[in-house]
């Protein structure tokens, strides 16, 4: 039986409405963050869709030493809280160390473990010890059924709930593929499953000193994941993806988000 996870007034899993985790890859500036927040607020009202605002206060995993990692950590966390308060969104952000878990949990409603760190036991425990719900992204190298053990570390540490995210599997060099079987597999071990439609189209290191992507596949993969039964969709979105300071090759243009969400909801309604 699949558990449900509550993030403020939003419930993820087990037949509840499809949830969307949406926002820019990283906090670049207050202006950009609020531009996205305002548009998400408009979309939420049009579609009556539950939305969790997402953005990273820091990007710890970068291809090049010259890549943008973010602004000041506590300034970025403060902006995330401000956006959440202004538009009424719960907020999720990545954490990368035990110390960051304690700090970030004071600003956001759900913590996220990046895919490359999903086996870091001390990090998982620290995230769980905050008592916040935790989203663990399945590593590109992980079998979906093995995520059971990562989730158990978080739950035993005291988390109020765990969700798991499918975000593609390494396929040779500089490419990812998505095995939709991982969605029901991870649900079968007792956790709601999010599908990350944007990181799944990445080409890590695919353009020399930065990560590329194939954003034309974001919408098809999102629709396929909803048809496969995912409980939520994770979509990074930016007003001008080509000029984004992180993941420029795999973010969805903000102007396209409404239609992707609308079609996802139609598919969810059709299979319910």
N, C-alpha and C positions, 0 to 999 in steps of 0.2 A: 504493500500500500504506500502510495506516494505521500510524503509530508507536504504541508503547505508552509510558506514562509511569509511572515507579515513584516512589511517595511512601512512604518507609520500606518496610514489607512489603506495601503495597497496590499493585496494578497496575491502571491505567486504560487501557481500550481493547482493540480487536482480539479480541473474544470472551471476555475475562476477565469474572468476575462483575460485575454492576451495582454501582457504587460510590455511596455516599451522602455528600454533604457537608452536614452538618446542625448547627444551633446557633442561638443568638440573633443578631439583627442586630448589636448592639453590646454590648460589655462594660459592664454597668450596675453590677454588684456581684459580689463573690466568691460570695455566697449564691445569687444567681440563676444564675450560671455553673455552679456545682456541682450545682444542682438539675437543670439540663438535662443535664449530663454524666452524672449517675447514671442518669437515665432512658434516655439513649442507650446506656449500658452494658448495661442490662437488655434493651433492644430488640436490641442486637447479639448477645447470647447467645441470645435466642429465635429470631432469624431467621438467625443465622450470616452476617450481612451486613457487608461492609467499610464502615467509617464513618470519615470525616475530620471532625474537629470544626472548625466555622467560627464566627468572630465577628470583628467589626471592633474594633480598639482605639481607633479614632477614626472618626467619620462626618464627612468633609470636605465632602460635598455635601448641604447642608440647604436647605430651602425658605425658612425664616425665620431671621433673626439671633438669635431667641430659642430656637431649637431646640437640644436636647441634642446635644453633639458627642462626649461621652465623658469618662472620668476621666483621670487622669494617664497619659500614653502608656506610660512604662516600667512603671508599676504594672499597667496593663492587659495589657501583653505578658507580664509575669511571671505573671499569673493564667492567661493562656492556656497558657503552658508548664506551669504547675502542674496544670491540668485534663488536659492531654495526658498528662503523666507519671502522674497518679493513675489514669486509666482506660485508659491504653494506646492513646490515639488519636493519629494524626498530626494536626497543626493547620495551618489555613490562615487567613490574614488579609490584608486590603487594605493596599496601600501607595500613597502619594499624591505622594511626592517622591523624588528621588535619595537624599537623606540618610536618609529613612525605610527605604529598601530595605536599607541596610547595617545599620541598627539592628534592624529586625524579623527579618532573616534569622538573627540570633543566638538567636531565641526559637521560631521556627516552622519547619515542614517544607516548606511550599509558599507562595509569594507570589501575591497576586491583584491584577491591574490592574483598577480599576473601569471600567465601560463608558464613562463620559464622558472617561476619560483614555487610551483604548485606542490613540490615534494619537500620543501624546506620546513621541517618539523617545528623548529623553534618559532618561525614566522607564523605558521598556522596556529600554534598554541597561543601566541601573543594576540593574534586577531580574535580568537575565540574568547580569550580572557577579558576582552572589552565588553562582552555581553551583547555586542551588536550582531545582527545577521551578517553572514559572510558569503560572498560569491567567489568560488574557486574556479578559475579558468583551467580547463584541461590542457595540459602541456601538449605541444605538437608531437611529442614523443611518447605519449601515454595511451595505453589501451583504456577505453571508457570504463570497463568494469573495475579497473584498478583505482579509480577515483574514490571508491568506497572508503579506502583506508585514509585518504587525505581528508575526506569529510568527517570521518570519525575522530581524527585528531582535533578538529575545530570544535565539534560538538562536545567532546569530553572535557574541553577546556572551559566550556561555559557559554558558548554562542547561543543566541536565541533561535538560530536556524541557518541552514546551509542551502545554497543553490549552486548548481554546477553549470559550466558554460562550455559548449562545443565551439571551437574556433579554428578547425582545420588541422590536418595532420601533414607533417613534412613529407614531401614527395620529391625525392632526388634533391638537387641543389636549387635554392632560390624559388621554390614553389610549394604550394599547399593544395591539398584536396580535402573535400568534406565527405565523410562517410555518414550518411544520415541515420545509419543503424545505431550510431552512438546515442542518439536522442532517446529512443525507447530503452536502450541498455542502461543508461544512467538513471532514467526514471524508475527502472525496475529495481534498482538498489535503494530506492526510497527518497529520492530528492527531485525537486523541480529542476527543469533544464532550460537554460537560456541558449539561444543560438546567436553567435556573434557574426553578423552578416558582413561586417567590414574588415575585421582582421583576417577573416577566412579568404579574402581575395588578395591578400598581400603577396608580394614577391620579395622575401627578405633579402636585403642587399642586392636587389635586382637591377638597380640603376647605379652601379659603381659604389659610391660612398653613402648611399641612402636606400631605404626600402621603397620598392615600387608597388604596383598593384594593378588589378584589372577591375575597376569600379563598375564596368558595364555588367558584371555578374552579381552585384550586390542584390538587386531586386529579384532575379531568378532564384538565387540561393535562399533569400529570405522567404519567398513564397513556398519553396520546396520544404524548408524547415517547418513552416507552419502546417503544411499538409502532413508532415511526418509527426506532428503532435507536440512541438515545443511549447513551453509554457510562457516564454517571453522572447522578445527580439532585442538584441543589442546593436545599435546603429550609431557609428560616429558620423557626425554631420558638421559641416562648416559652411559659412557664407560664400567662401571662395577657396575651394579645396586646393587648387593649383598653387595658391600662395600660403597655404597652411604651413605652420612652422614645424609640424610633425605629421607623419603619415599622409602627406599630400597625395600620394598615389592610391589611397584606399578609403578616403572619406567620401560620404555621399553629399552632393550639393544640397544645401539647405532648402532650396527651391523645389527639390524633387522628393523631399521627405513625406509630405502630405500624401502623395499618390502611393508611395510604397506602403505607408501605414494603412491607408484605406483598403488597398488590395489585400493586405495581410489579414485585416479584420474580416473581409468578405470570405476569404478562404477558411478562416477559423469558424465563422458562422456556418459555413457550408458543411463542415465535417463534424460539427457539434451535435 
